[in-house]
Amino acid sequence: MTKRTASKYKVNRRLGVNLWGRAKSPINKRDYGPGQHGQRRKKPSDYGVQLMAKQKLRAYYGNISEKQFYRYYEEAGRRRGDTSENLIELLERRLDSVIYRLKFAVTPFAARQFVSHGHILVNGKRVNIPSYQVRDGDIIEVREKSKQIAALLDAAQSAERDVPEYLEVDHRAMKGRYIRAPKLVDVPYPVQMEPNLVVEFYSR
């Protein structure tokens, strides 16, 4: 495992979960925190629980910056309905999140890179902004010149994940459709996510 790849998975040991459900995660071999005091476990405070919930959700989506993540929280609060559900919807509408869900990339990090390198079309137009908000009914497809990229083909054939029901995909054509925004229960997280605690964290 390269140093760069290993650093991505450090968050798994720090949070004590296999965040993306991957077989190569180091927590599968060492299920304790990093460092010389990593095996010491103490019960976290309420603040610590809320902070961990926030860090877990932020890291899952490719380690979004704190500033950008907070903006999602503010936007979720401005919308009608449950703030925690709105937060999940905004995160799942990110173009890089959709690419990951459609199995066009093996990790959220790879999905972000795939988008930023200009390999993706949305409704026939090239979009290279990972945070672009996909709308219901949008058609997402891989550019013709990019359809034979080895990493893309490997991701599409991977058995690690299934494509969720709120998306449609044709891996032969490398094309998908965003059907609807998901609720928290619809999102196939490998670990338990608690966006309500994230809302509590920012509401303190």
SULHU-V832720 format. One record per helix or strand. SS is the DSSP state (a for helix, b for strand). FROM is the first residue (numbers start at 1). LEN is the number of residues. If there is no record, write none. Layout:
BEGIN
{{SS;FROM;LEN} {SS;FROM;LEN}}
END
This chain:
BEGIN
{{a;3;13} {a;26;3} {a;46;15} {a;66;13} {a;83;10} {b;94;1} {a;95;7} {a;108;9} {b;120;3} {b;125;2} {b;133;1} {b;139;4} {a;144;3} {a;150;8} {b;167;4} {b;175;4} {a;184;3} {a;195;9}}
END
